[in-house]
Each structure stands twice: as C-alpha cells, then as structure tokens.
Amino acid sequence: MAKKSKTKIQNQPNSKYRQVKVYFMLMLTFGTLVGYAQTSLQSLVAQARTTSPEAKVLELSNEQNGYNNSLQLVSLKPSLSLTSNLPGFTRSINSITQPDGSLKFQTQSQAYSSLGISASQAIAPTGGRISLTSGLNRIDLFDPSNNTAWSSNLFVATVSQPLFQFNELKYLKPNLTTTQKLNNARYEQSVATFNQQIAALVLDYYYAAQQVKLLTTQLTKQTETINRTAYLVEAGKILQEDVDLLELERKNAENQLQNIRISLSGLEKQLAFHYGNTAIYQQVENLNLTELPPAPSKDNLQALAANSPTLLANAQAQELAKQNVIRQKQNKGLSANVDVSFGYNQQADQLAGIYENPLDRQMASLSVSVPILDGGRAKYNRLIAQNQLEQAELSEQISTQSVNQQIENVLNQFEQLTNELNLAQASITLAQNRETKYANLFAAGKITVDQYLEAQNYRQNIELTLLQARVSYWKLRYALVF
C-alpha cells in the first residue's frame, strides 16, 4: 500500500491507479493475455467503467472512504483556534442597603470583551494531551462611573494525562490502516462485481445476437429444403405430412427467433444505459470469443482470495476483539488523571500594564476514581470481550474454509467447461457435415423427414452448446469475486 510518509496514511488511490491495480490482479489470475479475445471484452468492460452511472457511484463511494479516513486522523493532528467575544453589554439594577436601613437602587452597566488563541496536540504514545492558551479580556463599567479594567492570561501551558487506562489514541492509526485496507478491498470487490455484471450483460447480448444469426441461417436452410422437396410430393416420393412437419419446424424456429429478438431489445436498453450510446451493439456482435485464456491455477485463485473483504474483515474483527479484551482489563479498576498547568497572568487598568511584571500561575491536580460496587459490570464486560474474541477466531476459520471451497468449485467449473468445449469443438464439424448430407438425402427422397430433423437438431444443439460453453467460460472468468 502506497504511503506519503511513514507516519501519514495516504488517501484512497485515484481511479487511474485503481484501474491499473485491478488489471494487475486480472493479469495475476490469468497470466499474459496478449492475443486472446479477452482484450476486446476487457476494453468494453473498461469503457463501461467511464460511462456507467453505477461505476461513477463506486468512484464517489471510494472517495468518501478516503475522506472518512482523513477525518479520523484529525484527532491526532495539532489544532489551533481563535475565539473572541464582541462587547457584551449588560445592565442591572442592584439594591444597596443604606446605613439607616433603607434601600437604594443603583443602576450598573458594563460591557465585557475577550480575545483568545489556543493550540493543542494529542500525545498518541501516552494518550494524553498538551495545550497552550493565551487570552486578553476587557471590562468596561459605565454606571455609576466610567471605568475600564484589563486582565490577561499571557500564556498557560497545560498537560493532561490519564493513568491506568486503555490508550485509545495508541491504536487509532493502526486501526485506521486496517480499515483503509479493508475499504480498499471492498472497493476492489465492488469493481470486480461491476465488471462481472457488465461482462455478463455484454456476453448475454452477444449470445442472443449469435442465436439470431444461427436461427436465421436455419430458417434459410429450412425454406430451401421445403422448396426443393415440393416436387417430391407430386412425384409420390415423400408424404405431404413430411413437408408439413418441416413447415412446423420452420414456424417453431420463427417463433424462437421472435422471442430472442424481444430479449435482445431488453439487453440493448441496458447496454445503452451503461454506455450512453447505441454504437456499442456492433462492437459486441463482433466480439471473437473462440480463443480462450487459460484457466487460473489454484495458486492464482488463492493469491486473489487472500485480499478478499471477508477474510480481511475477520482479521480486523479479531484484532479489535483483542484490543477490547485489553481495554476491559485495564479499565476495570483504578483510574486517575493528572493535570498540570503553568503560565502567567496579570490585571491592570491600562492595556500596557498587563504586560508589566506578570504574575505566574501554577496548577496541579490528581483525580482518582476507584470502583467499589458496580454490580459486576466490569466482570461481564470482560466476559463479553472474551466471547467476541472467540467468535472472531471461529468466524475466521469458517470464512477460510468457505473461500477454499469456493476456489475448488471454481476450478471444477473451469475443468467441466473445458471438457464441454473440447467435446463440442470436436463434434461441430461432424454435425454440420452430417446435416448437409442428410438434407441432400432427404431432398432426394432416400431418408425420412425424422432422420433429417434428427440430424438438423443435433447440429443445432452442438452449435448452441459450443456457443453457450464459450459464453459461460468468459462469464466464469469474470466471476472470480471472493
């Protein structure tokens, strides 16, 4: 993780850095992909990252995480503030008892003004805080006579240090580092999920478009076959029922084509939403998915899963639980706080007088709190903290087992799809030649329509199986989200 310095946590990386990192993880998973069709598919996914509203929401959320991390660090940084009160006028009527016992009502009016500056800095190693303040005050009396007085705190340095208590500041930066790493992993997971969504959308559109082409070709062949066999009915070589059955098959193909075009229309709207234009349709239809990248190895998947948000969240939960155990042990008994201050102040009738012969001021205090009877609160807090730690440790074991099982499932799916692709690829040429041969035999009246339709359906199933297996392989390639 990149850092600006050893002591300062860097904000979330920018989008360009993120894209490079995501691409690197994909390269880690699949090795060098130069020359594979993934380049085209990846370019479409990358394009959606710049145009889709959903992708923009991901980037904004990522930026907000960076701002939140920086905000949490503010408590460790020095603070400086300037405060002032404009003249605040007060007027009151006071009763004064005279020597003869009567009351005299005296009006008193005054104005109070102040100007002060203060600076403070947290002490992370000890959990204390040091501060420095300076202030100037002016009091104006108007009744019964005009009088002005000045007072000042030239400077007052104060150190406040809690004792025997858990130091929250000590763990603030390490916890934020862990949180930032977890947020980065969640962002990368969200990006991977978005890439998976876009890849699935593109591949679904590609699959539907290819089905349209296959069915259109099939309809053309069926129409030609029907036209070629019309004279055979008149010659008595085939039955009219055979031609009628071919016509039903053609109408069934037309119905399938109509349904797929309806689905294609819905996919077009989704593509237009993410890409903002309709020129993307032609790019998707021209994808070449015949050459596939190699399946990932087990080591590749384990390296990818090592930074999964689930595992990182469990590790963070364990660390926080350990800290809570320490917190409850340290906070269970005696607590104390030491406050020490030193400075100078002065009062004078003239402004210049408050800087002459200032008087020093010191203060030291030790506050102590000892619980005598708390109803077992400290005991149960410790038990709860220990229980949370045990749960976190067990959750880590469960998550690790789940991720390992997920890796095994992914490897099995790649193996099954590879076998299916090899079998379909080996069968496609045979099925196409067989259909052509049977079409000619049927047109010559040498085989029945059932034999021809069987060859046709077998070829169609093999083509769809091969197409679907390729699409499924690419979908699985983008589904590696742990």
Phi, psi and omega in degrees: 000129182287142179228149175287324178204180180288340187245358185236127180282132180280149175294173181302139178299154180286174187295324180297317178298321180297315181298319178297319182293318178297317179299320179298320179295323177293320177296323179298323183285321189244000181074196181289126185248014180297131179094350179269162180292345181301335179301316179292315180293320179296323179295324177292320178294317179295325178296320179295331178297337181259346185244334186284135174302325180296322178293323179294325176297320178299317181294319179296320178295322179295319177297320180297322177300320178296319178295320180297320178297317179295323180296322180293333182279351183301324182295342178269351183263157178292149178236146180222129182220148178240126181234148178207152173240123174292161183310119177260112186269133175229145179222131181217156175248114183257144177266130181240125179281124180278164179303330180274006178092353178281166181252137175241130181263118186246127176280135178229126179234141179206160176229141183234129178230150179211153176216127183215157176224139182220146177225145179213157181212128177286148177250093187300318182299330183250344183083008180266191180209140176243139182221156179223127181230153175212137184211155179227131183234146177228133178239123178248122176256132183250328181234140000279353178219157178280129183208140179234135178227148180238146172216153182209152164250099185303311167198146177224118177260131184229136174239127178239126185224114174286149180238149173062022182238160178293131182272099181293324183295329181299325184262358185298308182293315176301320179293323178293323177298316178295319179296319179296319178298320178293317178297321177298317180294320178294323177296314179297324176295319178297319177296316179296321178294319177296316177301320178297317180297314180293317179299318179296320179296313179298316182291325176296319178294316178300316181298316180294319180296321178293324176297320177300316179296317180296316181291324177296317176297319180296318179298320178298315180295318181296319178297317178298319180296318179297317180294322182289335185261002182298320182289337181292331177293317179293328179279352178079016181275333175225161181274154176298329179298328178294318178293321178298322179295321175297321179295322177296320178296321178294318178294324177296319177295322177296320178295317177299319180297320179295318180295319180294323178294327176295315177297321180298324179297319177295322178292326178298320179296320179294319178297317180297326178296315184282327185257346176075008178203168181259358179292346183290337184301314182294323178298319180293317181295334182269007177299143176246107183252016185287324179264121187255145175290157179294151177292146180291152176274170178297321179296320178299315182292322178295322177295322179290321183282343183298330180257026179289145180303327181297312181292320179293323178295322178293320178297319178295318180298321177296315182295317179295324179293320177297317178297322181293325176299314178297319181301313183294325178291318183285330183267007187281336188236232185299133173229144182212160179217130179254128176235124180229132178221152178214141179183192180226143174217170182195155174231145182199162177278334180245151181301318181294337184287339183284349178259006179257126178049058180297150180264133179281155178221137179228150177210136175218134180215149176230113178257134185233138176230124180237115178290133179254313180218112181237013178068020180084014182300313181296321180297313182289328175296321177293319179295321178295317180298317179295321178296318179296323178296316179296320178296319180296320179295319178292322179297324178295318178298317181295316181295320178298317178297320180295318179294319178298320178293322178297320178298316178298320179296319180296316179298319179295320179295319177297320179295316180296317180294322178298316178297318180295319178295316180298318180293315181294321180296322179288336185264343190295315181295317178299317182293321180293316179295322180295318180295317179299317180296316181291329177295318178293320179294320179292320178296334178272357178077022184263345176227165180279165178294329179297320179294320179295314181295326178296317178294320179295314180294324179295316178297318180296318180294321180294318180296317179293322178297316180295316180297315181293323179294320178296314179297317180295323178298315180290325177297317179295326179297331177263000184264012182278072180243114184256000000 
